[in-house]
Amino acid sequence: MTDEMTELRKRIIELINEAGYASFATITEDGKPWVRFVSPQAAEDMTLRFSTFANSRKVRQIAKHSEVHLTLGVGSAGTMTYLQIQGIARVTDDLAELTAYWKPEMAEYFEGPDDSQYRVVIIEPYRVEVNLPDQVEPLVWRIPGVKV
């Protein structure tokens, strides 16, 4: 990976973690798009994670169509940087993963990492567009060899 791509990747991780919320799109069981807000966090390897309920629509939708899309913005109107993220999602009930992702504020929704309704959605991005307010064309990070 070039230094430029490494720096872009670091900036993307910072922006994701700064944003707080993202619009998360899945495909419904009947092939329609569905968007909702989620609160993703990005790890150093750029994997995104957020919690959800085991019986949520997104869990069923990801099981059928793992292609997902997130849009998130950082800043205010006129100066906002926003990201378009394409990736592959999966839902885990692995206790080690659930425990590693657990945060105290989740206790408002779940009894703990071993709550039968607690799940973590894991997204492996393969393409990210960074749209800067002062540039017409977005900066693009992608996994080499992946066609979109």
N, C-alpha and C positions, 0 to 999 in steps of 0.2 A: 504494500500500500504506500502510495506517495505521501510525502510530508503534507502536501495540500489536502489530500483525502483524509489523513489522520487528524489534521486540525479541524476539518469540516465535521468529522465524526464526533470529536470532542465537543464542538459547538452545538451539534444536534442534541447530544445527551444533556448538556446544560439547559438548552431551551425546553426540552421535554420536562425536565425536572422543575424548571421555573414556572411553567405554564399552569400547573394545577389541574386543569380540566382539558379534555379533548372530546371532540365529536367522534364517535366510534361507529363505523358502518359495517353491517353484516348483510347477508342475503337471507331472506326468510325461506321457510320450507317451500313456499310456492314461487320462489324466484324473484321476489321484490326486494329492493333495498330497504334497510331499516337502520336509523341513526339514533343514538342516544349519547348522553354525556357519561364519561368515565374519568377516573383520576389515575392516569398511568404514571409509573415511575420507570426510568431507564437505568439499567445496570451499566457497568463499564464496558461490557461486550455489546451494548446497544439493545439487548433484549428488553422488551417492555413487559410490565406486569401490572395487573390490577385485580382487586378482589371482586367476587360476585357470589350470588346465591346459586346453589346446585340446580335448582328448579327454574332458573331464569330463562327467558326466551333466547338470550344470546348464547347460552350453553347449548341449547338444541340447534340453533342456527350454525354455530361453529362446528358442531359434530357433522353437519351435513355439507357445509361449504366453509372450508378453512381460510379462504382468501378474505382478508379484511382491509379496511382503510381507516386511518385516523387523520383528523385535521385539528391542529391546535395553533393558537396564536399567543404571542408575548408582546406586550406593549399596549399603546393606546391608539385610537383611530388616527390614521395618517402616518403613524410611526411604527405600526405593528409589523413584526416579523412573524410569518406563519409557516407551518410545516404541513406537507402532505406526505403521509407515510403509508406505503403499501407493504403488506406482510402476510405471513402465514400464522394463524392462531391455533392454539390448543388449550384445553382446559385440564387442569391437574387436580387430583385429590390426594397426591402423594404427601404424606404427613411431614416429611422433611422439608419439602418445598413450602407447604402451608405454614409451617413453623418459622421458616427463614423469612417469609414475607410478612408475618404477623406484626401488627402495630397496635399499641394500646387503644387507640381511638376506634379500632374495629370492634371492641367490646360492646359498643352501642348496638351492633347488628348481629354479632356472633358470640357464642359463649366462650370460644377459645379456638386455637388452631385445630382441635379435634372435633369441632362442631360439625355435625353431619351435613349441614347446609353450606358450609364455607368452602369456596373454591377459589383458585387463582387462574386467571387467564394469562397465558404467556404468548407473546407475539414476537416472532423473528422477522424484523424488517428486511426487505430486500431492495427497496428503493425509497429514497427520501428526497423530496424537493424542499429547499429552503428559499422562501420568497422574502427578499429584503425590500424594505420600503423605497430604497433609492435605486433599485435595479429592475429592469424590465424582464430579463430572463432569470429563472431561478437557478440556484446552485444545486447540483444533483449529486447525491451519494448513492451508490448502488453496489450490490455484490456483483463482481465481474462475472460475465457469462450468463446472467439471468436476463432473459428477454421479457420486456413488458410492452 
